[in-house]
Amino acid sequence: MPERQRVCVIGLDGTPASLLRQLIADGEVPTVAALASEGVGDAVAPLPPVSSVSWASATTGRNPGAHGIFGFVERAPGSYDITFNTSASIKTPTAWDLAGDAGLSSLSVNIPGTYPARPLSGVVVSGFVSPTLERAVWPERVLQDLQALDYAVDVDLGLGHRDLAAFVDQLFRVHDARRAAFRHLLEEEEWDLAYLAFTGTDRLHHFLWGQMEDGAEPWASHFLRYYREVDAGVANIVERIPDGTEVLLLSDHGFCRLEREIYLNRLLERDGWLVLGGDRTRLPELDPGRTRAYALDPSRLYVNLRGREPGGSVEPSDFDRVVDELSSWASSLPWVDRVVSREDAFRGSECERSPDLVVVPKRGFDPKGSLRAMETEGVGAFTGMHTDDDAFVVWAGHAPAETSVNVASVAATALDLLGVEAELDSPSLRGLEPVVRTA
């Protein structure tokens, strides 16, 4: 009887295609280079390009307008309070849900946005943002093994703001435990589909991207050393998966140097769109009768629409006009590359909850919804920021597509290879011809 088909998806969170190609050319990541021997394919992330949104698409095969994740946070219904999205916020089934319906088992380990862990046919260990490991693991029997490995869901980002050297040390320790957890679960658990993500790359980029580009030591050397450790982690995975397993690699978004953080709500306040009361540091303190628009992190603009927002000031009959005016305002800002409408960015049953506009910045400018700063822009500890382009998808042994694919194609391809039928937004990559090697 032939060995059953397995698919292993390996994520390098936020690794740009351009950086990966350079690392391959420099001989820094030999295992990844072997998997990508036929080329690194360009991919794009859904808007806005943050891990919660991109991984929801990469694991469901759906557009944010269908899966309903538009950021890490949302406005709570009936108020202006901010609430975190959870695994229950994803409105469409994941690839491992669909695989389970087909009688297959899965591993989902360290995928952002999957907290709290939900039961599935297999094992799930949630990725960031997970406040406790205990609720990030299902089934419960796996928790003891992870604790024995000193497993952590994430590094302490606050440490990166206070003590960069200590942060880097922790980054490597967390990575070592993650590698050990991947090895253990691949060896001990039954699985047909595995989704495994290295998310330390995202953390590395946020704090050390600028230093890497400048060659500032010791940080530039730590940057390359970390990628060598990531490559060793990929090697550990490849060594433990059965022969014939199909391997897909992806980054959920790109990355570039960060020059300035832009505080959208302060700009809206400055130009009369948003009126805040109290100490002006919390969105729930806005004056709904005098506020026409507000922003949510990251780069999302919303019209304060009557009937949708509590006490909204914009009448539905004026909505289109105000959206156009808001788009023109945002487009005129010097750091804006383009402004994308809801209709162009999203499709699906959750579109009514989507932002009215998404601001796509020029390289180096990162728009935020935060009200912690009183200024309209500033510089923090981060030296790297996300981009919606320059992501990658690799299907090992296959030439990449000639044009960019959406990261949602990863879920479609994985399910297609497993023979699981699903109606998804992005096509499978199966149409690519496998490489025929000759002696």
Secondary structure, DSSP 8 states (H G I E B T S, - for coil): ------EEEEEETT--HHHHHHHHHTTS-HHHHHHTTT--EEEE--SS--HHHHHHHHHH---HHHH---SSEEE-TTSS-EEE--GGG--S--HHHHHHHTT--EEEEEETT--S----SEEEEE-SS-S-SGGGEESTHHHHHHHHTT--SS--HHHHHH-HHHHHHHHHHHHHHHHHHHHHHHHHS--SEEEEEE-HHHHHHHHHHHHHHHT-TTHHHHHHHHHHHHHHHHHHHHHHS-TT-EEEEE-SSEEEE--EEEEHHHHHHHTTS--B-TTS--GGGB-TTT--EEEETTTEEEE-BBTTBTT--B-GGGHHHHHHHHHHHHHTSTTEEEEEEHHHH--STTGGGS-SEEEEE-TTEEEE---S-SSSEE--S--EEEESSSEEEEETTB---SS-EETTHHHHHHHHHHT-----SS--STTS-B-----
